[in-house]
């Protein structure tokens, strides 16, 4: 499992480098289901002139298009950076079951901040919070 996780995170790092080379924040993300990547995303906020074009949301959009609906139960999101609060909301809405990230984003993060959407159990509409693996390949994610 660890080797497979490393391969998926390495793909995120490759995507983050593309994003950085385009003048964006160096963030790359993939959504995985049954051991296969079904969605990819890179940061495109500046290129699209739209703050919703975060790598995580782009990967989720791509995965939802791939499977034909937005219920991503049974999927894992890998990303170089801790999903922000906005991305964490989308993760919860789409029912992603596991999130693996490298670098913490501090007070804007959906896991480590005071607004820890990825941990929240108070919203009855959401299922259980996803499993979170934080700090995975942290050094490698510093692109």
N, C-alpha and C positions, 0 to 999 in steps of 0.2 A: 504493500500500500504506500509506504514512504517513497519508493522509487517512482511510482505513478504520480504521487503528489508533486514530487520534484519536477517531473516532466511537464506537468500542467503549469506549475509556477514558472518554469523556464520559458514557456510560451508567453506567459504574462510579461515577463521581463523583456522578451523580444518585442512585444507590442508596445511596451513602455518606451523602449528606445526609439521606435518609429514615432511615437507621440512627441518625445523630446526633440527629435530631429525636425519636427514640423513646428516647433516653437510652442508646444503645449506643455502642460504639466506631465511629467513622465509616469503615467499610469496606464497599465494594461490589465485586462480582465478576460477571463473565459468562464463559460458555464459548461459544466460537464454532467452528462447523464449516462449511466451504464458504461462508464469508462471511456466515453467518447466526447470530444468537444462538439457542442451543438450551438455555441454562440461565442463570438469574440467581440471585444470592444477596446477602443483607444480613446483617450481624452481628445475631444474636438470642440471645446468651448469656444476658443477664439476663431477657429475656422468656420464654425456654424453660427457664431455670434448668439449663442444660446447656452445659458448655464446648465440646462438639463442634459447636455451632451457629455456626461461623465462616462468614463470607461465602463464602470459597472452597469450603468443603465443601458449603454450601447450593447454590451454583451447580453443583457437580459432581453432587450428588444430583438436582437438577432436570434436568440434561443426561442423566444416566443413565436417568431416568424417560422423558424425551422420546424417546430412541432405543431403549429397551427392553433395554439391557445396560450393563455398567459398563466396557467397553473403549472409552476415549475417544481411541484412536489417531487422529491426524490433526486433533485439536482444539487450540485455543489457549485458555488461561485468561488473561483480563485482570483485574487487580485493583489497587485503589488502593494497597495496602500489600504489601510483601514477604510471601509466605506463611510462616507460622510453621512450626516443625519438624513439628507434627502435620499441618497442611495439606499440607506438602511430601511427607510419606509417602503421603497419599491421592493426590496428583498423580502420584507415581511408580507406585503400584499401578494406577491407571486408565490409565496410559500416555499422558497428555497430552503432546503433542510440543513445545509452546512455552508459555512463561509470560512475560507482559508485566506489569511492576508499576511503580508510581510511587515510593513511599516505602520506604526501608529500615527494617527493624525491629530491626537490630542483633543483639544476642546471642541473641534468640529466633528469628531468621530462618532459613529453610531454605536460604538462598543465601549470606548474608554471615557467618553465625555459624561457630563451630568445628564445629558439627554440621550441615554443609552438605548436607543430604539431596538437594537438587536437583542437586548436582554429583557425588554419590557414585557410584563405579563398582565398589565392593567387593561389593555384594549381587548375586549371580549371577542371581537370579530376575528382577531388573529389567532392562528394556531400557536402551538408551543414555539418559543424562540428557537432559532436555528442553533445547531452546534457551532461553536466558533473556535477556530484554531488561530491564535494570534501569534505574530512574530515568526512565522514560518519562512525560512530562508531570508531573514531580515537583512543581513549584510548584502546578499546578492541583489536584493530589491532596490538598493541605493544606486539607481541608474544615473 
